[in-house]
Amino acid sequence: MVDFNSLHQLTKNLNVLYIEDDKNFRDETKDLFENIFKSVDIAFDGEMGLSLYKQYFKNYFSYYDIVITDISMPKMDGIELIKSIYP
């Protein structure tokens, strides 16, 4: 079993994009993610997630280390989002 300190050592330099349309679940999970990752950007739907993904690249000339997405969301579902990111 991995303890928090070991987990944090593995994840403390990772930048994450988290896309979730359920507000309660998103808020609870965001709090957890912010404790273990360097940065966590939040989107409420697939279109917003794709926009943040592109903007991150423009700002930093690199991609997020991890993209965590819900599958069923309004405007653009998680599958479409990932296909747009990784064609």
Residue pairs with C-beta under 8 A, 6 or more apart in sequence:
4 36
7 36
8 35
8 36
11 36
11 37
11 38
12 36
12 37
12 38
13 38
13 65
14 37
14 38
14 65
14 66
15 37
15 38
15 39
15 41
15 56
15 64
15 65
15 66
16 33
16 37
16 39
16 40
16 41
16 64
16 65
16 66
16 67
16 68
17 40
17 41
17 43
17 49
17 52
17 53
17 56
17 64
17 66
17 67
17 68
18 26
18 29
18 30
18 33
18 40
18 41
18 42
18 43
18 68
18 69
19 42
19 43
19 44
19 45
19 46
19 48
19 49
19 67
19 68
19 69
19 70
19 73
19 78
19 81
20 26
20 29
20 42
20 44
20 69
20 70
20 73
21 44
21 45
21 70
21 72
21 73
21 74
22 70
26 42
26 44
30 40
30 42
33 40
33 68
34 40
37 66
41 52
41 56
41 64
43 49
43 51
43 52
45 73
45 74
45 75
45 76
46 69
46 73
46 74
46 75
46 76
46 77
46 78
46 80
46 81
47 75
47 76
48 75
49 67
49 69
49 76
49 81
50 76
50 81
50 84
50 85
53 63
53 64
53 67
53 85
56 62
56 63
56 64
57 63
67 82
67 85
69 78
69 81
69 82
70 78
71 77
71 78
71 79
72 78
76 84
